[in-house]
Structures are given as C-alpha cells and as structure tokens.
Amino acid sequence: MTDAADDIRSLWQSMPSETVYITADAMHARAAKFQARIRTRNFIEYGAFVFVVVVMGKFALDSTTWQGKTAAGVMIACCSLVVWNLHRRARAIAAPAGASTAALLDFQRAELIRQRDAMASVWRWYFLPFVPAFALFAVFGWMGVIGNGVPLERVRLGVTITVVLFAATFAIGVLLNLLGAAHLQRQIETLDRYKETH
Amino acid sequence: MDARRLTQDEHYARAAADFGPALGRLARAYERDADRQRDLLQDIHFALWRSFEHFQGLSSVRTWVYRVAHNTAASHVLKDKRARTARWVDLEQVIDAPDPGNLEQAHAENDALARLMSLIHQLKPPDRQVMLLYLDGLDAKETADITGLSPGAVATKIHRIKALLARRFNTSTP
C-alpha cells in the first residue's frame, strides 16, 4: 500500500508545472493600485461628511436665527454619528496573514456575518439618525424662520422636494441593502458547505 | 530602498524559487481552466508577497507559504459560482466508489497524473487540501498546522488517502 502511495507522491512532485516570475516592482505596482482603490473608497465615504460639515457650518454662520443655527448643528451631529457608525459596523478588516485555512474561513465567516448584519440594519444606524436634522429643517423651513431672506413659497417648495427625496432615498437605500444582505447570506451558506463538517 | 521593503522582496524571491513548482501544482489542482489557473497562480504569488510583510518567522517559511497559497486557492474556489455547484465528494465516498471510466478510457488515459488530477478535482476542498499537502511530502504535523484541523483528523485522512492511492494506482503506476 505504501509503495503505490510513495510512487504517486514522487510522480506528483516531479510533475512539470507553469512557473511564474513576478518582479518586485510589479508587486509594488499592484499593491499601490489596491491601496489607491481603498483610498478612493475612503475619500468618497469621508469626503461627503466633510462636504456636509462645510456646507452646514457656513449655513449656521450665515443664519440670523437660532433655529437655523440649531438645525445646521443637529445635521452636523447626525452626520458625525452616521460616519462613526459606518466606521464601526461596516469597515472592511484585512484577513490575518499566514493563518491556517480553518482560522481564515472562520474569520471570513465572521466578517460576512458582520457585514450582512450591518446591511440588514442600515435603516437604523445610517438613515434614521438623519431624521431629526431633516425634521428640524422641514419644520423651521415651513415656518419661515430659516429662509435667510428667500421667499417663503420657494423655501416651502424646497422643503417639500427635500422631504420627498429623503424618503425615497431612505426606501431605496434600505431595499438595496436588504438585497445585499441576502446575497451575503448566500455566501455564508456557501462557506458553511465548503468547510469541514466532521 | 528601506530595509523593510528589501526583506519582504527577498523573502518572496526565495519562496518563489523554492516553492514555485509546488505553487504551480496547487493552482492546477484547484482550477481546471487554463486561463483561470494562470490568474489563480498570479493571485497566489501576489498574496504570498503581501503576506511576507507580516511574516515574523514564528513558523517555518514552508508552512507559511503553504498556508497563504491554500487560503488564496480556497478563496478562489469560494468565489467561483461554477465550483459551488460541482459535485464534490469526500475521501470516504471516493474510496468506496469504483474506479470511473471504461476500459477504452483507462487505456487512453494511461497517464497516472491525469487520473490523479481527475481524482483530486472530485474531492471536497478540505480533503483536497490534505491530499495536496500529502502529495507534496508534508508530514501530519505541518498539515494540521496549515489546515487548522486536529492532528487526529489529519492522521485519519492521510490513512484514507494512502488506501485510496493504493487502490486506484497500485496496478497502473509507471
């Protein structure tokens, strides 16, 4: 029994196979491209936040009423909360280098679960925090106390459009994330079938 | 160039030289399609190079290389939608199954390596991993280290692998 197995091992180890030679420069270039993708994604995530802070900050400074300054301040606070939630719940974490396959699969499973749960609950930690800020802008705008001189009819039109857009974005965003969570659930089930069961 | 970059590049260069053929065999064992095999092999090399940034020398280079390579291949298989529907079997099922193919095929496929590769591709990935490590000459301890399986589980699988190879190749090995 052992001879046949040893012969096959020798045959296997002497099998000709494709050799790959990749220069260090090529590796560094590929790594740089990968890091650039992550930086772009982070830029979009945090860039939007910075944009809101700058715009709301200017609005608060220009506003002549406490209602305007309060609404802008609440919006900045809501954005800060959402960015913190995004960082805590949905940020990608690199797999441990050199882990055993079982440990890596456990890590991947835990990550898939974490991201699935984040997507399934996005209505609560991503969209809901914005409601107080949008509600303040809507109410104060309708009352005419934060228009900064803009005619009330135009302010009210702007408020209506903003509320409708926010509600639509909320609904579509939640639906897309639920679909994403279902996709991740299928990946988890695939991984479970892949793993050793005994 | 800073010293850290040199160390990572040097480690990779040595590993690629020492284990290049083994990595090529592994890519063939996890991917049948030639183009995708080439992509997988490049991904394995890239993953290996990146991993050496974190290599502390707590394990042997061989163990480290095989862990990274097999993990990259496992991720490749998990992402492949076609592979998910493949009818993989475990070692016990393969041992009990009759040798596939008719006489004509057996004569035409006199190449034991082709038959071995066909056998490997039938196996469920966890059993395939142990089979490949056994074929590459790693002992049970290293295999347990790389796979994360218990030494007892590895020993059982290796025993089944030896029985399987003896049954399938005893009369046809060149």
Contacts between the chains, C-beta under 8 A, distances in Angstrom:
chain1	res1	chain2	res2	distance
A	1	B	162	5.9
A	1	B	163	6.7
A	1	B	166	4.0
A	1	B	170	7.8
A	2	B	162	6.7
A	2	B	166	7.8
A	4	B	165	5.7
A	4	B	166	4.4
A	4	B	169	5.1
A	4	B	170	4.4
A	4	B	173	5.8
A	5	B	161	7.4
A	5	B	162	4.6
A	5	B	165	4.4
A	5	B	166	6.0
A	7	B	169	7.2
A	7	B	173	4.6
A	8	B	112	7.0
A	8	B	116	6.3
A	8	B	135	7.1
A	8	B	165	5.0
A	8	B	169	5.4
A	8	B	173	6.5
A	9	B	134	7.4
A	9	B	135	5.4
A	9	B	137	6.4
A	11	B	112	6.0
A	11	B	113	6.1
A	11	B	116	7.4
A	11	B	173	7.2
A	11	B	174	7.6
A	12	B	25	7.0
A	12	B	113	7.4
A	12	B	116	6.6
A	12	B	135	4.2
A	12	B	136	7.4
A	13	B	21	8.0
A	13	B	135	7.2
A	13	B	136	6.6
A	13	B	137	6.6
A	15	B	25	5.9
A	15	B	113	5.7
A	17	B	21	5.3
A	17	B	24	2.9
A	17	B	25	5.0
A	17	B	27	7.8
A	17	B	28	6.3
A	18	B	24	4.9
A	18	B	27	7.6
A	18	B	37	7.6
A	18	B	38	6.9
A	18	B	41	6.5
A	19	B	20	5.1
A	19	B	21	7.0
A	19	B	24	6.2
A	20	B	16	7.5
A	20	B	20	6.9
A	20	B	23	7.5
A	20	B	24	7.3
A	20	B	41	5.3
A	20	B	42	6.3
A	20	B	45	5.4
A	21	B	16	7.1
A	22	B	16	7.7
A	22	B	42	7.0
A	22	B	45	5.3
A	22	B	46	7.3
A	22	B	49	7.5
A	24	B	9	4.2
A	24	B	12	7.3
A	24	B	13	7.5
A	24	B	49	7.9
A	27	B	9	7.7
A	27	B	12	7.2
A	27	B	46	6.4
A	27	B	49	4.6
A	27	B	50	7.9
A	28	B	5	7.9
A	30	B	46	5.9
A	31	B	50	6.6
A	95	B	71	7.9
A	97	B	50	7.3
A	97	B	51	4.4
A	97	B	53	7.4
A	97	B	54	4.0
A	97	B	55	7.5
A	97	B	68	7.3
A	98	B	51	5.7
A	98	B	54	6.6
A	98	B	55	6.6
A	98	B	59	6.9
A	98	B	64	5.1
A	98	B	67	5.4
A	98	B	68	6.2
A	99	B	67	6.7
A	99	B	71	7.0
A	99	B	148	7.9
A	100	B	67	6.1
A	100	B	145	6.6
A	100	B	146	6.0
A	100	B	147	6.1
A	100	B	148	3.4
A	101	B	67	7.1
A	101	B	70	5.5
A	101	B	71	5.6
A	101	B	74	5.9
A	101	B	126	7.9
A	101	B	129	6.4
A	101	B	146	6.8
A	101	B	147	5.1
A	101	B	148	5.6
A	102	B	147	6.2
A	102	B	148	2.5
A	102	B	149	6.5
A	103	B	148	5.3
A	104	B	71	4.8
A	104	B	74	7.3
A	105	B	74	7.1
A	108	B	75	7.7
A	108	B	78	7.9
A	187	B	78	7.7
A	190	B	78	6.2
A	190	B	84	5.5
A	191	B	78	6.2
A	193	B	84	7.8
A	194	B	74	7.5
A	194	B	77	7.3
A	194	B	78	6.0
A	194	B	124	7.9
A	194	B	125	5.7
A	194	B	126	7.7
A	195	B	126	7.0
A	196	B	126	4.2
A	196	B	149	6.7
A	196	B	153	7.8
